[in-house]
Amino acid sequence: MRLNPELKVGVGGYLIVPESFIKTPSNLIKISELDEILVLRRFENTSSTKLEIQTVLWALEELC
């Protein structure tokens, strides 16, 4: 998560990795593979604590 407190704008994200990533040595995982499954969202009128909560709730909603 990244927040600009002056603008009250932040970005949160989540990454759901397949089981195969857990079994693969980290030096064999390509950044491009992670880019394909990384999901980001911009939140406005937020603070650091609020951004954390918003990101978790949003990620859970996406998973359901």
FENURQUI-V249266 format. One record per pair of residues at least 24 apart in sequence whose ideal C-beta (glycine too) atoms are under 7 Angstrom apart, sorted by the first residue. I is the first residue (numbers start at 1). J is the second residue. Records with the same first field share a line. If there is no record, write none. Layout:
# FENURQUI-V249266
I=J, J
This chain:
# FENURQUI-V249266
1=51, 52, 55
3=48, 51
8=44, 45, 46, 47
9=42, 44
10=43, 46, 51
11=40, 42
12=41, 43, 51, 54, 55, 58
13=38, 39, 40
14=39, 59
